[in-house]
Amino acid sequence: MYPLHYAKLAVVFFLLLVSMSINLEDNLIARVGMPGGYGAAFLVAVTMTVLLSGRSPALVALAIIFSINANMPMDFSLNFGIDRDIYCGFMVSFLIVPFIERIVD
């Protein structure tokens, strides 16, 4: 791997960690039922960064945008006319479906 790749991963990790930590009381982790906190946000950000490590920049950008929208307060996402859980579903489908497809093939 080259140093620019590590820099890209660090930026992706930082953006995901910030998006998970924005609204700790009502973020995606709390809505799933896990006890919220910075430790859980850190683990989710690490997991998502690992899943996004070899993906195209467009897919990484979409995952970050959906993560930001899924973790903002409810009024923010309703301004776009879509519920926060829809953003979560899109983000999970972008991350998990190609991974499952690689396993099956």
C-alpha positions in Angstrom: 0.0 0.0 0.0 1.1 3.5 -0.6 1.1 6.5 1.8 -1.7 8.3 0.0 -4.0 5.3 0.6 -3.4 5.5 4.4 -4.2 9.3 4.3 -7.4 8.5 2.4 -8.3 5.9 5.0 -7.5 8.3 7.9 -9.8 11.0 6.4 -12.6 8.5 5.8 -12.2 7.3 9.4 -12.3 10.8 10.8 -15.4 11.8 8.8 -17.2 8.7 9.8 -16.2 9.1 13.5 -17.4 12.7 13.5 -20.7 11.8 11.8 -21.3 9.0 14.4 -20.4 11.4 17.3 -22.5 14.4 16.2 -25.7 13.3 17.9 -24.8 10.7 20.5 -28.2 10.6 22.1 -30.2 9.9 19.0 -27.7 8.6 16.4 -27.8 5.4 14.4 -26.1 3.4 17.1 -28.7 4.5 19.7 -31.6 3.8 17.4 -30.4 0.3 16.7 -30.5 -0.4 20.5 -26.8 -0.5 21.4 -25.6 1.6 24.3 -24.3 4.8 22.8 -21.0 6.4 23.5 -17.7 7.3 22.0 -16.4 3.7 22.2 -19.3 2.4 20.1 -18.9 5.3 17.6 -15.2 4.4 17.3 -15.9 0.7 16.7 -18.5 1.5 14.0 -16.3 4.0 12.3 -13.4 1.5 12.2 -15.7 -1.2 10.8 -17.1 1.1 8.1 -13.6 2.3 7.2 -12.4 -1.3 6.8 -15.4 -2.1 4.6 -14.8 1.0 2.5 -11.0 0.6 2.2 -11.0 -0.8 -1.4 -14.0 0.9 -2.8 -14.3 3.7 -5.4 -14.2 7.3 -4.3 -17.8 7.8 -5.4 -19.0 5.0 -3.2 -17.0 6.2 -0.2 -18.5 9.7 -0.7 -22.0 8.3 -0.8 -21.4 6.3 2.4 -20.1 9.3 4.2 -23.0 11.5 3.0 -25.6 8.9 4.0 -23.8 8.4 7.4 -24.0 12.2 8.1 -27.7 12.3 7.1 -28.5 9.1 9.2 -26.9 10.5 12.3 -28.2 14.1 12.3 -31.3 15.1 14.3 -34.6 14.2 12.9 -35.5 17.7 11.7 -32.4 17.9 9.6 -33.2 14.8 7.5 -36.9 15.5 7.2 -36.0 18.8 5.4 -35.0 16.5 2.5 -38.3 14.6 2.8 -36.7 11.3 3.7 -36.6 9.5 7.0 -33.2 8.9 8.7 -33.7 5.1 8.6 -33.9 5.2 4.8 -30.4 6.8 4.7 -29.2 4.0 7.0 -30.7 1.4 4.7 -29.0 2.8 1.7 -25.6 3.1 3.6 -25.8 -0.5 4.8 -26.8 -1.8 1.3 -23.8 0.0 -0.2 -21.5 -1.5 2.4 -22.8 -5.0 2.9 -24.3 -6.2 -0.4 -21.0 -6.1 -2.4 -19.2 -7.8 0.5 -21.8 -10.6 0.6 -21.6 -10.9 -3.2 -17.8 -11.4 -3.0 -18.3 -14.1 -0.5 -21.0 -15.9 -2.5 -19.0 -15.8 -5.8 
